[in-house]
Amino acid sequence: MSSRLLNSLPYEDGFHMPAEFEPQRAVWMIFASNGATWYNGCIPAQRAQVEMVKAINAAGTPVHIGVAPGLWLQAEQMLKGLDVTLYEMTSDDNWVRDTGAICVRNDATGEVRGVDFKFNAYGGEKHGASMYYAVDDLIARKMLQAEGLDRYRTSFILEGGSVICDGEGTAIVTESCLLNENRNPEYDREGIEKMLHDYLGFEKVIWLKSGVDNEEGETDGHVDDVCAFLAPGEVVTCYTEDRENPYYEVFRDCYETLSHAVDAKGRGLTVHKLTAAAPFAFTEEEAENLLAAQGVGKEEDGHWRKAGEAAVPSYANFLITNGSIIFPVYGLATDEEAVACMERIAAGRFTVRPVPAHDIALGGGSVHCTTQQIPR
């Protein structure tokens, strides 16, 4: 299908990023293939992805999946009978939220286009996760060609998990990620806000200090691990009263900032406290049955993980699609409370569909990170 490369700016053309809770025509995923990210040859992560696809399909949303050439038959077999379309795509990173296109829409015409931001594996040579990100920097254009959507290309580095929006001109981001010198060191806060305005249509950017995954080679604190929009002027954010939780201060600061924030329409935000996940650590099997990272690794043996290292589960890292919340659970003592909390907050507006995400979280993200929506 055709996908024209445009030389104008989305905002000048009347396009903006719609909210995730608006209607969607499809959700994209990348079939887990990186054995340095997911243990046991990615099989547990792939099985978790199958359960995610089932839940997304139950919401009435088709799923489009990029599959590495050597995994095509396996993907077909595991996803048999589901509403999926497979596309052959080579990738190193499997987090399509971050490598994939961010769609923008013109509300007057209904036309959808895509923005192809640059991807540098969460930092490139400065504490990035991989040195092989050039192949992932092609994912966005491949997606847009598959969808037949025209695209805007920019050298500005932005991952989809580092920004959330309300569809009415308001975005939430973190300083720890967007102001990090390993992304766009030539831009200050004002310059970054200008780029977000020109390419995604944001009139107001709310800055949180930090996310939760700030170690070397991680995302430097993506916002989708701490909060999410449910409607214009309404957000959920992880919160705990447990001072022993390693992210107690981060969650508290996010809640306070959001509670005092004003959006692009001049409204104060309604801020819901969402149960914070109990911490969990990598087992010996999960940490040792990984491949050595290609080019970058935190451990002396070239691996990313070690037994006892903390994973970063987040209940805020959910996907909203066509009236459903695809909600991650991790096999933790907090799961039941978190699902009940989300159902109370949703108050019948969304169907909460829990999916097992323990094996996804071991890779450094969750449901939201491994999906990217295409709006109607």
ABEGO torsion letter per residue (X at the ends): XBBBBBABBAAAAGBBBBBAABBBABBBBBBBABAAABBGGGAAAAAAAAAAAAAAAAAGBBBBBBBBAAAAAAAAAAABGBBBBBBBBBBABABAAAABBBBBBBAAAGBBBBBBBBBAGGGEABGBABAAAAAAAAAAAAAAAAAGBBBBBBABBBBAAABBBAGAGBBBBBAAAAABAABBAABBAAAAAAAAAAAAGBABBBBBABBABABBGBAGGBAAAABBBABBGBBBBBBBABAABAAAAAAAAAAAAAAABBBAAGBBBBBBBBBBBBBBBBBAAAAABBBBBBGBBABAAGBABBBGBBBBBBAABBBBBGGBBBBBBAGBAAAAAAAAAAAAAAGGABBBBBBBAAAAAAAGBBAAAABBBBBX
